[in-house]
Amino acid sequence: MSPPQPAPSDWRGWFDAWESHMSALMPGRDMVLGLLSNLLARTLGATPLIVELGSGTGGLAHRIARSRHDATVLALDLDPLLPAIGRRVLGDEQGRVVRGSVDLRSADWWADLPCPVDAVVTVATLHVLGDRGTDRVLRDLAGVLRTGGLLLDLDWAVPEVRDPVLGTALNVLSHERIASVGPSAFSTHRSALRSDPQLAELEQRRRKRLGPPPAVEPPYLDAAGHQRALREAGFADVVELWRHLDLALFAAVR
Ligand SMILES: C[S@@+](CC[C@H](N)C(=O)[O-])C[C@H]1O[C@@H](n2cnc3c(N)ncnc32)[C@H](O)[C@@H]1O
């Protein structure tokens, strides 16, 4: 049975549909996002400037802004639809969550940022750029962050396992888990967005900017390669803070 469809212009319904879609894909999402914002709250100095890449609705940006009342969070995404839904439902924390547009595929995506920034967070986003695109953005980030600044990167990243039986088992379990999630209200009813007077234009702009969905899902990052790329990009320390199968949180200090 397909999940219930949000009613037309039901901004809260679309917001909740997106969040439950992401929570189903990412086990422990709420706990890890809590860990991520607590880490920022405890490690950053006064009036920090934080950038989120691929921020979607901005749910995490708001969580961070609420845990640090002196922080400003630039929530950047290429999609105009998810940020509009988030803005409508969550507001902007008295101007401390600033939503903006960026295309991480472009070489100068960072050019308009007020550098250096204190921290960068990104969730389930970098892997869509592929290995080369991800490595390029990591090098850019080393220039965007101040020395001592923090990058928190939660994404699908395959662990290095030497034993082939264990490696295959982990791979199978991971893919079985994703396959078991099934259709979500957000994906199943995406076409309903087009018949919604307020959301149709945003959905059209979204399709134009992001292009057609890839025929095959972008491959997961390779965890060891990702950590190596962070060091080569100029990060002084890199640690894998949390993992569930292929989902991992990396912290890197510039
Ligand atoms: C899987 S979603 C994750 C969204 C959000 N971080 C979350 O956890 O709910 C990936 C996000 O990356 C954004 N994205 C994809 N390609 C992008 C690009 N080239 N530049 C900027 N954002 C991009 C998408 O619009 C989407 O919001």
The ligand as a MOL file (V3000), in Angstrom:
LIG
                    3D

  0  0  0     0  0            999 V3000
M  V30 BEGIN CTAB
M  V30 COUNTS 27 29 0 0 0
M  V30 BEGIN ATOM
M  V30 1 C 19.7540 13.2080 -0.2130 0
M  V30 2 S 19.4610 14.9190 -0.1790 0 CHG=1
M  V30 3 C 19.9220 15.3520 1.4870 0
M  V30 4 C 19.3100 16.6610 1.9240 0
M  V30 5 C 19.5600 17.0200 3.3880 0
M  V30 6 N 20.9860 17.1190 3.6620 0
M  V30 7 C 18.9050 16.0190 4.3000 0
M  V30 8 O 19.6350 15.2280 4.9330 0
M  V30 9 O 17.6670 16.0200 4.3770 0 CHG=-1
M  V30 10 C 20.8000 15.5830 -1.1410 0
M  V30 11 C 20.7240 17.0980 -1.2950 0
M  V30 12 O 21.7850 17.5150 -2.1450 0
M  V30 13 C 21.2910 18.5090 -3.0180 0
M  V30 14 N 22.1450 18.5500 -4.2090 0
M  V30 15 C 22.2490 17.6060 -5.1770 0
M  V30 16 N 23.1120 18.0090 -6.1380 0
M  V30 17 C 23.5570 19.2330 -5.7490 0
M  V30 18 C 24.4680 20.1590 -6.3250 0
M  V30 19 N 25.0780 19.9250 -7.4910 0
M  V30 20 N 24.7100 21.3270 -5.6770 0
M  V30 21 C 24.0860 21.5890 -4.4890 0
M  V30 22 N 23.2130 20.7480 -3.8940 0
M  V30 23 C 22.9550 19.5850 -4.5190 0
M  V30 24 C 19.8700 18.0640 -3.3070 0
M  V30 25 O 19.0750 19.1150 -3.7890 0
M  V30 26 C 19.4200 17.5630 -1.9410 0
M  V30 27 O 18.8440 18.5760 -1.1630 0
M  V30 END ATOM
M  V30 BEGIN BOND
M  V30 1 1 1 2
M  V30 2 1 2 3
M  V30 3 1 2 10
M  V30 4 1 3 4
M  V30 5 1 4 5
M  V30 6 1 5 6
M  V30 7 1 5 7
M  V30 8 2 7 8
M  V30 9 1 7 9
M  V30 10 1 10 11
M  V30 11 1 11 12
M  V30 12 1 11 26
M  V30 13 1 12 13
M  V30 14 1 13 14
M  V30 15 1 13 24
M  V30 16 1 14 15
M  V30 17 1 14 23
M  V30 18 2 15 16
M  V30 19 1 16 17
M  V30 20 1 17 18
M  V30 21 2 17 23
M  V30 22 1 18 19
M  V30 23 2 18 20
M  V30 24 1 20 21
M  V30 25 2 21 22
M  V30 26 1 22 23
M  V30 27 1 24 25
M  V30 28 1 24 26
M  V30 29 1 26 27
M  V30 END BOND
M  V30 END CTAB
M  END
